[in-house]
Amino acid sequence: MSSGPNLFRRDYSAHKLDEGDLTLNPLDLFKNWFSKAAESGETDVNAMTLSTASKDGLPFSRIVLFKGLNESETGFVFFTNFNSRKGKQLMENPWAALNFYWPIPERQINIRGKVEKVKNEISDEYFRTRPRQSQISAWASQQSEVIESRELLEEKFSEIEKKFTGMDVPRPNNWGGFSIEPDFIEFWQGRVGRLHDRFLYSRNKDNGWKIERLSP
Ligand SMILES: Cc1cc2nc3c(=O)[nH]c(=O)nc-3n(C[C@H](O)[C@H](O)[C@H](O)COP(=O)(O)O)c2cc1C
């Protein structure tokens, strides 16, 4: 069959996930899966879908890049423009969800948690490591705002490039990192015949984690 609802059907058989593979802290399992995904040759292994919602509950999703765990290894960090759509939504509703999907190892991780800004020093430190063009773009782009034309964007870029000639580009105040501190992490391993393995970690009151197997 060359078309139709089964055109893209495939079975998942690369791995399994059972009780013996689970770590007490889900961040350890995350680190393990992340490095395995990178080793598998997956491209954009650090691309994750970030979902936010306005205070009236209207959701929106987009890809951002996972830049590592925070200092205490409890939160997932990404960088963005604080005045963007996502930035504004996170200011009025600090709950967010993340999704990683890695087709080669046939794995998905779903995360939900509360978001906080990372310390300015952390944002400064990361901003300094960015390519100069990206640093200038952070100044030139009023992310998520309507802009009249491509030409205008490029003019703004050139103006800022000129302004910072011969000096380091400082981090704009409206650009920096957020960290999502999960209260809920679910690991999904694709299996044959749609009998997938799913394990949900939920945070206890005493800051430990409860682990439950979920039906696929
Ligand atoms: C592979 C990929 C990586 C991206 N990484 C980031 C990122 O790290 N930070 C960011 O602000 N936007 C990133 N974007 C752009 C966002 O998806 C989005 O278009 C932008 O942040 C504006 O979103 P918003 O209007 O909902 O705030 C990335 C897009 C793609 C496709």
The ligand as an SDF file (V2000), in Angstrom:
LIG
                    3D

 31 33  0  0  0  0  0  0  0  0999 V2000
   15.7110   23.1740   16.4390 C   0  0  0  0  0  0  0  0  0  0  0  0
   15.1960   24.4600   17.0300 C   0  0  0  0  0  0  0  0  0  0  0  0
   15.8310   24.9920   18.1440 C   0  0  0  0  0  0  0  0  0  0  0  0
   15.3640   26.1770   18.7200 C   0  0  0  0  0  0  0  0  0  0  0  0
   15.9570   26.6310   19.8690 N   0  0  0  0  0  0  0  0  0  0  0  0
   15.4590   27.7190   20.4820 C   0  0  0  0  0  0  0  0  0  0  0  0
   15.9670   28.1360   21.7430 C   0  0  0  0  0  0  0  0  0  0  0  0
   16.8390   27.4870   22.3530 O   0  0  0  0  0  0  0  0  0  0  0  0
   15.4600   29.2540   22.2980 N   0  0  0  0  0  0  0  0  0  0  0  0
   14.4670   29.9810   21.6840 C   0  0  0  0  0  0  0  0  0  0  0  0
   14.0450   30.9970   22.2390 O   0  0  0  0  0  0  0  0  0  0  0  0
   13.9370   29.5980   20.5180 N   0  0  0  0  0  0  0  0  0  0  0  0
   14.3990   28.4890   19.8910 C   0  0  0  0  0  0  0  0  0  0  0  0
   13.8430   28.0680   18.7110 N   0  0  0  0  0  0  0  0  0  0  0  0
   12.7430   28.8700   18.1150 C   0  0  0  0  0  0  0  0  0  0  0  0
   11.4270   28.5380   18.8320 C   0  0  0  0  0  0  0  0  0  0  0  0
   10.9240   27.2940   18.3730 O   0  0  0  0  0  0  0  0  0  0  0  0
   10.3530   29.6360   18.6460 C   0  0  0  0  0  0  0  0  0  0  0  0
   10.1030   29.8630   17.2830 O   0  0  0  0  0  0  0  0  0  0  0  0
   10.7520   30.9540   19.2970 C   0  0  0  0  0  0  0  0  0  0  0  0
   11.4060   30.7520   20.5360 O   0  0  0  0  0  0  0  0  0  0  0  0
    9.5350   31.8400   19.5110 C   0  0  0  0  0  0  0  0  0  0  0  0
    8.5960   31.1690   20.3100 O   0  0  0  0  0  0  0  0  0  0  0  0
    7.3990   31.9510   21.0530 P   0  0  0  0  0  0  0  0  0  0  0  0
    6.9220   32.9950   20.1030 O   0  0  0  0  0  0  0  0  0  0  0  0
    6.3420   30.9360   21.3460 O   0  0  0  0  0  0  0  0  0  0  0  0
    7.9800   32.5540   22.3090 O   0  0  0  0  0  0  0  0  0  0  0  0
   14.2700   26.8730   18.1290 C   0  0  0  0  0  0  0  0  0  0  0  0
   13.6230   26.3210   17.0150 C   0  0  0  0  0  0  0  0  0  0  0  0
   14.0640   25.1260   16.4900 C   0  0  0  0  0  0  0  0  0  0  0  0
   13.3140   24.5320   15.3230 C   0  0  0  0  0  0  0  0  0  0  0  0
  1  2  1  0
  2  3  1  0
  2 30  2  0
  3  4  2  0
  4  5  1  0
  4 28  1  0
  5  6  2  0
  6  7  1  0
  6 13  1  0
  7  8  2  0
  7  9  1  0
  9 10  1  0
 10 11  2  0
 10 12  1  0
 12 13  2  0
 13 14  1  0
 14 15  1  0
 14 28  1  0
 15 16  1  0
 16 17  1  0
 16 18  1  0
 18 19  1  0
 18 20  1  0
 20 21  1  0
 20 22  1  0
 22 23  1  0
 23 24  1  0
 24 25  2  0
 24 26  1  0
 24 27  1  0
 28 29  2  0
 29 30  1  0
 30 31  1  0
M  END
$$$$
